[in-house]
Amino acid sequence: MNLSVQLAPEHPAGLSLANPVMTASGTFGYGTEYSHLFDIQRLGAIVCKGTTLKPREGNPQPRLAETASGLLNSIGLQNIGVKALIKEKAPLWASWRVPVIINIAGETIDDYIQLAGELDGIAGVSAIEVNISCPNIKAGGAEFGANPESAAEVTASVKAATSLPVLVKLTPNTADIAKVATAVAEAGADAISLINTLKGMVIDTGKRRPLLGNISGGLSGPAIKPVALYMVYEVAGGVAVPVIGCGGITTASDAIEFIMAGASAIQIGTASFTNPRAPLDILEGIEQFLEKEGVKDITELIGVARC
Ligand SMILES: Cc1cc2nc3c(=O)[nH]c(=O)nc-3n(C[C@H](O)[C@H](O)[C@H](O)COP(=O)(O)O)c2cc1C
């Protein structure tokens, strides 16, 4: 059976994955952290943690809180910075079979441009995923991805700064995600991934204060799956570029729902915290489903549930 998918059909180099199972940024480190637990080379792609120009320490503790069927995090993009990533991580990735995609985050358009420029031509880097859920400090802290204009501006700027395929990762914290998706696709995104976390909070009633050091955080895990699934369904109906579904995927059945809604690939995030083998278990479950249903090519399932 054929499990391979193409995530950048319009890009000269393309972004061909052996299968549609990817890891979600910020939940799988740099890939190396999981390599002793299972054969990570079997995955479709690894998306590494959010990377900024300079190293970041992240937000004050506590930064994680469990909620009903979910997880609230306010890590604040703790990472080693792009220069260390290129020096310390990329040489190893260059020897891997599984493609590694770098998730980038900035506070200004110029940050994104510089990041894309630094990563261009680095062996071991197969594509860029642009996290537009970051506050735009020149626009009073509104997320770049909150409106179609700023989302398109970041996309076009990154595209102009790199020859790598560019995935743009949408935020659900916006009035109309389909409009943002259309703007991003028109600005040149090779593929669109969605969703990032939903804003939320927890209060420590004993202390009478917000529990997270940062007050608010991003909600992920099974609690957000129906929201993510519907957003994928909406976005996939409006754009011609491949869509990558993410949000609460915990089982192979969840993954197949996203594919049937129109996703060409899926990302596993929070599920890896309770079961580090979740991406591989989900891949094996997808294979079993295709076999049981007599489906020879995974692409036959993409969008089949669409009305
Ligand atoms: C601890 C944690 C850190 C994350 N860091 C990033 C990040 O650096 N960049 C990014 O685009 N998304 C980040 N995310 C969002 C995930 O990649 C994913 O979009 C989201 O968690 C929804 O998927 P899930 O429900 O499967 O976890 C993070 C999520 C978690 C839980």
The ligand as a Gaussian input file, in Angstrom:
#p B3LYP/6-31G(d) Opt

LIG

0 1
 C        4.292000      22.065000      25.470000
 C        3.884000      22.555000      24.113000
 C        4.770000      23.353000      23.385000
 C        4.419000      23.826000      22.120000
 N        5.303000      24.596000      21.408000
 C        4.988000      25.013000      20.148000
 C        5.924000      25.745000      19.367000
 O        7.057000      26.017000      19.804000
 N        5.539000      26.175000      18.134000
 C        4.296000      25.864000      17.611000
 O        3.996000      26.256000      16.486000
 N        3.409000      25.138000      18.327000
 C        3.716000      24.711000      19.570000
 N        2.824000      23.962000      20.295000
 C        1.512000      23.619000      19.695000
 C        1.514000      22.205000      19.116000
 O        2.493000      22.063000      18.097000
 C        0.117000      21.851000      18.546000
 O       -0.210000      22.758000      17.527000
 C       -0.966000      21.907000      19.613000
 O       -0.476000      21.421000      20.855000
 C       -2.212000      21.129000      19.237000
 O       -1.915000      19.773000      19.011000
 P       -2.096000      18.635000      20.144000
 O       -3.459000      18.815000      20.736000
 O       -1.911000      17.351000      19.430000
 O       -1.022000      18.883000      21.166000
 C        3.149000      23.487000      21.564000
 C        2.272000      22.671000      22.302000
 C        2.631000      22.210000      23.553000
 C        1.667000      21.323000      24.299000

